[in-house]
């Protein structure tokens, strides 16, 4: 798929069919995350891929705003070391994964990790050392819903030429 | 360009040739930013496009780590309202712009805005209201340098299956 198409087609998909994602596609997604820009080339990220149903359901039971993770085929948890720009880095990596997932015909949804009461619990469940912070949980699967209509601000409302 | 290609080809480009970017391409880039995921669909972003040479040089003179903005053809300043997830939202929008810029044959570089001593000064120069925070400054132009070799952590070092 062309880049602009993938960017336009991406949406927050919360309903998935029961179909597992081939391992090589998951690796390609994490590869996309790995290639994101990172301040001072620190690359503070680690990616934990969860595909086991029991574990997906356990995470879903903890994450109030991510109950649908329990029905997803995969969840990629993005962690970063606590660097000055970890949140920018981890967010860029997350966005790369979402865009490529769309390109690959997958539905995806970014579930917040940072600033959430459950972030340490998720970290502990996944055996991630305390020096890492949860940035996001990415729910992934083959979509069982179309892109919903969502009111979006129009380009001419938010673009400013030379000054605000 | 295919999405995966654009993700792989993106790099931090800091040298540009003297050639202006057509207005419709700049609009397409901001459109890509506008289509990024945003927590609770708040869309807290505003995009200030700078193409005037004097203003690019003024910004460059303030931004220590972004002196090359003075030689860029364009700089997109990404601002967000101070919401809980403004940094994730603004970072996702920034990454969309970088990926699409690569697709369009442009060089780009993400210059940090958040947590920087110059962020308020840039905001004031651009006439942006105080309620907004600078997330990033994106330098853009036709590249005068190839993608440099940069040591990247390999996939098998950072991917973890089921647990860390």
Boltz contact constraints between the chains, C-beta under 6 A:
constraints:
  - contact:
      token1: [A, 1]
      token2: [B, 3]
      max_distance: 6.0
  - contact:
      token1: [A, 3]
      token2: [B, 1]
      max_distance: 6.0
  - contact:
      token1: [A, 3]
      token2: [B, 3]
      max_distance: 6.0
  - contact:
      token1: [A, 3]
      token2: [B, 6]
      max_distance: 6.0
  - contact:
      token1: [A, 3]
      token2: [B, 99]
      max_distance: 6.0
  - contact:
      token1: [A, 3]
      token2: [B, 100]
      max_distance: 6.0
  - contact:
      token1: [A, 3]
      token2: [B, 103]
      max_distance: 6.0
  - contact:
      token1: [A, 6]
      token2: [B, 3]
      max_distance: 6.0
  - contact:
      token1: [A, 7]
      token2: [B, 32]
      max_distance: 6.0
  - contact:
      token1: [A, 7]
      token2: [B, 35]
      max_distance: 6.0
  - contact:
      token1: [A, 7]
      token2: [B, 96]
      max_distance: 6.0
  - contact:
      token1: [A, 8]
      token2: [B, 35]
      max_distance: 6.0
  - contact:
      token1: [A, 30]
      token2: [B, 159]
      max_distance: 6.0
  - contact:
      token1: [A, 31]
      token2: [B, 155]
      max_distance: 6.0
  - contact:
      token1: [A, 32]
      token2: [B, 7]
      max_distance: 6.0
  - contact:
      token1: [A, 35]
      token2: [B, 7]
      max_distance: 6.0
  - contact:
      token1: [A, 35]
      token2: [B, 8]
      max_distance: 6.0
  - contact:
      token1: [A, 37]
      token2: [B, 110]
      max_distance: 6.0
  - contact:
      token1: [A, 41]
      token2: [B, 150]
      max_distance: 6.0
  - contact:
      token1: [A, 43]
      token2: [B, 153]
      max_distance: 6.0
  - contact:
      token1: [A, 46]
      token2: [B, 158]
      max_distance: 6.0
  - contact:
      token1: [A, 47]
      token2: [B, 158]
      max_distance: 6.0
  - contact:
      token1: [A, 47]
      token2: [B, 159]
      max_distance: 6.0
  - contact:
      token1: [A, 48]
      token2: [B, 160]
      max_distance: 6.0
  - contact:
      token1: [A, 48]
      token2: [B, 164]
      max_distance: 6.0
  - contact:
      token1: [A, 49]
      token2: [B, 161]
      max_distance: 6.0
  - contact:
      token1: [A, 52]
      token2: [B, 162]
      max_distance: 6.0
  - contact:
      token1: [A, 87]
      token2: [B, 87]
      max_distance: 6.0
  - contact:
      token1: [A, 88]
      token2: [B, 91]
      max_distance: 6.0
  - contact:
      token1: [A, 91]
      token2: [B, 88]
      max_distance: 6.0
  - contact:
      token1: [A, 91]
      token2: [B, 91]
      max_distance: 6.0
  - contact:
      token1: [A, 91]
      token2: [B, 92]
      max_distance: 6.0
  - contact:
      token1: [A, 92]
      token2: [B, 91]
      max_distance: 6.0
  - contact:
      token1: [A, 92]
      token2: [B, 95]
      max_distance: 6.0
  - contact:
      token1: [A, 95]
      token2: [B, 92]
      max_distance: 6.0
  - contact:
      token1: [A, 95]
      token2: [B, 95]
      max_distance: 6.0
  - contact:
      token1: [A, 96]
      token2: [B, 7]
      max_distance: 6.0
  - contact:
      token1: [A, 99]
      token2: [B, 3]
      max_distance: 6.0
  - contact:
      token1: [A, 100]
      token2: [B, 3]
      max_distance: 6.0
  - contact:
      token1: [A, 103]
      token2: [B, 3]
      max_distance: 6.0
  - contact:
      token1: [A, 110]
      token2: [B, 37]
      max_distance: 6.0
  - contact:
      token1: [A, 126]
      token2: [B, 163]
      max_distance: 6.0
  - contact:
      token1: [A, 126]
      token2: [B, 164]
      max_distance: 6.0
  - contact:
      token1: [A, 127]
      token2: [B, 163]
      max_distance: 6.0
  - contact:
      token1: [A, 127]
      token2: [B, 164]
      max_distance: 6.0
  - contact:
      token1: [A, 128]
      token2: [B, 164]
      max_distance: 6.0
  - contact:
      token1: [A, 150]
      token2: [B, 41]
      max_distance: 6.0
  - contact:
      token1: [A, 153]
      token2: [B, 43]
      max_distance: 6.0
  - contact:
      token1: [A, 155]
      token2: [B, 31]
      max_distance: 6.0
  - contact:
      token1: [A, 158]
      token2: [B, 46]
      max_distance: 6.0
  - contact:
      token1: [A, 158]
      token2: [B, 47]
      max_distance: 6.0
  - contact:
      token1: [A, 159]
      token2: [B, 30]
      max_distance: 6.0
  - contact:
      token1: [A, 159]
      token2: [B, 47]
      max_distance: 6.0
  - contact:
      token1: [A, 160]
      token2: [B, 48]
      max_distance: 6.0
  - contact:
      token1: [A, 161]
      token2: [B, 49]
      max_distance: 6.0
  - contact:
      token1: [A, 162]
      token2: [B, 52]
      max_distance: 6.0
  - contact:
      token1: [A, 163]
      token2: [B, 126]
      max_distance: 6.0
  - contact:
      token1: [A, 163]
      token2: [B, 127]
      max_distance: 6.0
  - contact:
      token1: [A, 164]
      token2: [B, 48]
      max_distance: 6.0
  - contact:
      token1: [A, 164]
      token2: [B, 126]
      max_distance: 6.0
  - contact:
      token1: [A, 164]
      token2: [B, 127]
      max_distance: 6.0
  - contact:
      token1: [A, 164]
      token2: [B, 128]
      max_distance: 6.0
